[in-house]
Amino acid sequence: MRVLPYGPAAWLVELDEDEVAPYTRALRGANRPGVREIVPGARTVLVRTDPAATEDLRPWLLELPPLPASAGAELTIEIPVRYDGPDLAEVAASTGLTVDDVIDRHRAATYTCAFCGFSPGFAYLRGLDDGLVLPRRPTPRTRVPAGVVAIADRYSAVYPSPSPGGWHLIGHTDASLWDPRREPPALIQPGATVRFVPR
């Protein structure tokens, strides 16, 4: 674990991948005065502070104990999905599974939102079955529709809006992942638990 200054009013905490979620929970649960924003990443947590604050938070950040998943657990977000993606058969062939096996393994997993990025509302969901782990497609598509359920590397995700993308497309949902009129606009926040429910 390393804590590095990140400009005049932020700290970057570098962690092992499995430590990011429990450390983020601990930061949010602490409600430390002067902390304005907590932004988890794949292996980092950015802690933005009040620019007027002069306190050196490094000792506190280094000593903060992580919180287990059971602490302050939120409700599980269920995403209804139709497994009809154009890459479903290819995923099955690449993994040595049947199409039904791919569907069963994807829907049986419980996912945790590790972080958000790429586009507004795009949540990187950890928890993908080891048998479904595949690299991204060698050639990305120029446009993936909103609501497409996809997998790549060790993650699953739902495209919140039309965009380019190199993930394997295995299904789609009518759930709105990003709505600027909603508070918060993103349906899935870092740390949230997610399940995919077949329709």
N, C-alpha and C positions, 0 to 999 in steps of 0.2 A: 504494500500500500504506500502510495506517495501522495503528498499534498503540495501542489504547486500554485504560486500566485498566477492569476490569469487576468492581467490588466490591473487597473487601479481599484476595482471593486468586485472581484470575483476570485474564487479558488477552484482549481481543477483537482478532483480526487481520482487517482488512478487505482483501479481494483482488479481482482480477478473477475471474470465474467459472472460467476455464480454469486459473487458478493454484492453486485450492483443493486439488485432488488431489495435485499434485507437492509443494506446501508441506506438506500433511499427512504425506506419506511421509517428508519430511525431518525433521519433528518427531518422528515415531515412531522413525526410524532413529537419531536423536541420543541417545535415552535420557538426557535431561538430568536430573540429580538435582533433586528438588523439583517436577518436573512430574507431576501426579497423573492428569490426564485430558485428552484431546485430542478435541474434538467439532467435526467439519467441518459446515458449513452450505452454503447455495447460493452465498454470496459471502463467507463469514466462517469463521474457525476460532477456537473458544474454547479457551483453554489454561488449565486449572485447576491451581493450584499448591498446595503445602503451606502451610496458613495460618501455620505457624511460620516459614516462609522470609521473609527480609527483602530478598533480592537483587532489584534492578530488572532484570527480564528484557527490557525493551524494546529495548536495543541488540542483544542476542543475537537476538531475534525478527526485528528489521529486517534483520540481516545474514545470516540463515540461508539458504543457497542451496537452491532446490527440487531434488527428485530426479525424474529422468525415469521414465516408466512402466516401463521395463525394469529399473529398480533394485529388487531385492527383489520381483519380480513373483510373485504368488500363482497357484495353479492356477485355471483357469477353472471357474466354477460353471455347470453345464448344467441348465436348467430344462425338463423335458419338458412340452409344451403341445399341447392340442387346440384348433385354431382353429375354434371353434364359438360365439363370443360373439354376443349379441343385437345388438350395434352394428356387426358386421363389414360388412354390406351398406351401412349408412349411412356408415361411414368410406370405403368404396370410392366411393360416390356423391359424397361431399363433397370427396374428393381427386382425382376424375377418373380413378381407377384401377379395375381389376377386382378382385374379391375375391381371386383368385389372386395378383395383383400386391401387394396389401396384405400377404398372408401371406408372400410371398417377400421383400419388403423388410423386414418385421419380423424374420423369422428370420435373414436374412443379416447383420444388424448385430451388431457386438460392442459390448456395453454396459459402462459403468463405473458403479459405485455412487457417486454424488456425495455423498449424505448420506442419513440416515434420519430420519423424522419422521412426523407425523400420527397414527400408531398404532404400537405396538411391532412391529418387524420390517418396517415399510413402507419399502422402499428405493427412492429416486428414482434411476432408471437413465438416465444420459446416453448418447447415441449413436444415438437414433432417426433413421431416414432422414428427410431434409428433406421428402420427398414425403408423409410421414405426419403432419406437424406440424399439429395442430388445436387450437383453444381448448377448454377444458372445456365440457361440456354446459351449456346455459343453465339447465336445471333438474336438480339432483342427484337421484339415487335415494336413498330413505330407507334402503335396505339392499342392500349388495353382498355376495354370499357370499365366504367365504374361498377362496383359490386362483384367483380371477379374474385374468386377465392383461389389462392395460388400457394405454391411451396417453392422454396429454394434454400440450398444449404441446410441449416438446421432450423429454419423458420417457416411459419405459415403466415399469411397476411390476406387482407382484403383490399383491393384497390379502391380508394375512396372517391376517385374522380378519374376521368379518362386521361391516360398518360402513356408514354412509352414504358416498356417493361420487359425484363428478361427472365421472369419467373415462369414456372410450369403452371399452366392454368387448368385447374381440376374441377371447378364448379362456379356457381354464382349465387348471390344473395340479393334480396330486395331491401335489406337493411341499409339505412343511411349512415355511413361511417363518418361523414363530415357535413355539418349543417351550420353555417355561420349564424343562423337565427336561434340556435340552441345554446344553452349554457350548461356545461362547456360545449363548444362546437364539435369536438371529437368524441365519438361514442366510446372509444376505448382509450383509457388513460394508462400511462406507465404504472405497472404494478397490478393492473386489473387481471382477474381470472376470466378466461374465455373458453366456451365450449361451442363446437359446431354441431348443430342438430339437423339431420336430414329431413327434407320435406318430401 
